[in-house]
Amino acid sequence: MNVRKAVTIELLRPLRLRIAGSEVSAGPPRQQVVLAYLALHAGTVVHRDELIDAVWGQAAPSSVVGNLHTYVSALRRVLRRDDQDDERILPASGSGYLLDIDDNQLDLRQFEHGLAMAAERQRAGSFAEARQLWGDALRRWVGTPFAGMDAPFVEAERARLATLRSAAIADLAEASWRYGGESDILAALTTLRQALDEYPLHERLTELRIEILNVRGRRADALAQFEHTRRLLADELGIEPGDRLRSAHRRTLAGVPNLAVAKPWPLRNATGSTRLPARPALFAGRETELAELGDRLAELPASPLVVCAIDGPPGIGKTALAVEFAHQVRERFPDGCHYVDLRGLHGTDPPLTAAEASRVLIESVGGVAAVPGSQDDRLGTYRRLMADKRALLILDDADDICRLRPLLVAGAGTMVVVTSRRRLGGLVARDGAVRMSLDVLPPGEAADVLTGSLGRSRESLGGAEVDELVRLCGGLPLALSFAAGQLGALPHPDAAQLRDWLQDRRTRLSRLRPVSGSGRSWTVEEVFSWSFSDLDSDSVEVFGRLGGQEGDSATAAAVAVAGDWPIERARRALDELAMAGLLDWAPRDTYHITPLLHLYAAYRS
């Protein structure tokens, strides 16, 4: 029996673990929380510090590392069946863990997939199929998600899922009203009444119930529903109903039924200001990452705030990916796309505070006569300004969650893309962010960066020479863009000549720099150096040692032996380098270093 395929986990209720169809205990409450968080991130490595932050937060005891190890070991025993190897299901990976199950083994992912499929079938005009898919997805919800669990990540994840559920109920009700028969409409009315018991402040659910009641001649019930919701909004939130709900009320007062409700959240041209850097001239590849960002965009407007955190080593193309995505989807955001350089590891200027960043965003979004002077007033103005906005924010080069978190304000469908060299695990654990870690480009895409700006094919520049340039640049987008600029600056682009210049390991990083007149003067070596400002002495020492070894990987055990250190000291240093984006975690307590960073480590050894 394939044990990995036999495991199913249900989170849309009190946690339920099944193996081969039989329900088994997942252990004590805290152990269940560990399993739940790993299941939320199934298929990806969850670093130990991120897991501790998500499960214990500020209440972590001094023994937390040992406690976590105990829980993971117990979960492996639970997941073991017969003579099968449980490591295949919950293996260690560097200083993290990976729960190796598929989306169809987790009810939460099946719920999300069903909602996405329903929306797709609705757009394609298959309305009956869409209603069936929405209904099937909603039936997976059998209780409070993560019921009985108390952990920092739980509240944000419950809120996200509740937002998806309430939006799906509204979508199903509207589809039933517009395209269903009499029984479908009656069922929609019942579902909306029950949903408003759970989500009494949900304006779209209220609007739909009022519209359907009005169409069916039940004006008194429709007006009573409006008045009930209006009082709740005033008492609970101190606000008046929104435009769409007021419009439904006016139609009901006039006795004019809305026989053709517009689809919610129509795609419309952007009218708000947009302040973005220029589209990356040498962008290539990253199709998987762009698709993943597109998947997160599809969660709007069901989720009032979607956060994506892009991390990776210096020069890996984090900003380029975020800006390229913003240019591709800018028309989806009527209140504009807005960019802020937070200068977290800029190397020259100090980082922006949250209040300073909010000033930039207030001025970019517009609609405020004057930006307040005090920090508290400014942040308050920013929160009020964003409350009804459908905007895309790019918060570039973040380094500190505390400076970042005040800028994460739920609007009427806001997407925030954060870039950082550091892995902002707390952003995932506490704010529900989706993390994307970038790696170097594969050879084909790297060659496209080199040749694209010249309008030349790989073969016309000399295929073997281009391939060697890709290798010398280590597939790093920043280095490739510098090399492409130098090729273009030559009177006759000569890949062989540039290859010869870069062959010398002692000068390669300093040669990889922008061409004169490009407005930038720093080299790849200088960009790498900015990541060292906050490293402790052990991490700096270990990084230098890595430069003196062959190969692009190291284990905590090998580093411990080389330094005559306890293995935990070695692992802490390696983890710090990985958190800073200078290494990456790999399976079996191994850490990987990219080619040019390996060369840079050799410089510092």
C-alpha angles and dihedrals in degrees: 000000000000099000094191091059091045095062120095126177127196119200102162088088133015103328113278123188120194128184118190089345096307121111113236132184116261091204134245121351098267091048089052089053090053091052092046093054093046089049090052088057098035113161094026132085113255110204116230094241091051091050092050091049091049096046103035106013114178090346094069110136123225089256093055097118091053091044091053091049090051092051094047091048090050091049090053090054090050091050094048115102125186109317096334120127111247090198086079089064101038108016125170114246115191105305092337143068135240124203102208105208132121128246091253089063093061121068093208093059091045088052092052093044091051091053092049092049091048092053090048093051090047091054089049091054096250093130099164091050091047091053090050092051093048090049093048092049094048092050088063088069103088102157144340110326112247089006112193094015123123115190137125095257097047100077095051093046093047090051092049093050093045089054091051091048096049091048091049091051089052092046091050092046093050093046090049091050096046101038108014134088131252094281091049091053093048090049089050091054091051092046092049092050091051092045092052088056086062099034104030094164095051104121098192092053088049093047093052093048091050092048094049093046090049093050089051092051096253095128095152092055090046093052091046090053091051093049092048093052093042091056092047092050091050095045099041103033105014092234138116124240117278127255097267094049092047089050091054089050092051092050090051092050089050092047091237112139119214101235096175114036113193116243110267118259099009118201106253135170116273113259100171124090117277122204112180134146114255116284109271107265095206101039115143137163122353090126092146092051093046089051091051091051087049090053090054090049088055088064088071131126092015086066115047090210130027119184125194121186116202115194137170143122123309114285094017094123103257095143092042091054093048094047094045090051091049092053091049095053103028093117090060090069114066091185093055142249116277132193130201126181103214091189093218095158099006094138095222116039124048118256119270117253119230090256092051091048091048089055090056091049095046090053091045097048092043130194096112120106094211135004110239117245101220119077095232093049091046094052090046091052090049092053092049092046093053096043094094100026131117099202142141117231124193111199102189128199100006119178106169128050092205091061091043103046098069088060093058100092122162111233133169090297110335125173120200122194113194123192123197140157087219123072103246096205093165090060088060096042099046107021101039094242121165111230125215120187116200126215132190117290120266114249097262095051091042090055089052089058091053097046103031099078091049095052088230131125122243090246095052090056092047114275097223092047092050091050090051091049089052089053093047090050090050092228088285109150094216093052091044092052091051090049090049090052091051091049090052092049093058115096087237114017104246115183091183092057093049089046090056091050092053097045092088106089091201095063104023097100094047091048091054097084138119118281118257113280097026092113094245127089107177123109130222087257091057092047089054092049093061090070092064100066096092101033120117122235095260092055093048090050093049092047090054091050091053089059091060096055132081119244133036100262141063137186128221089239093056093047090049092052093047092052097034087237133142108264093244090058090052092047092050091053092048091047091052090052090049092048088052091054095248095110134021130221117249131181124286099031091302130139125207129210125199118239100255093042087052088054090048090051088055089055090055097044 
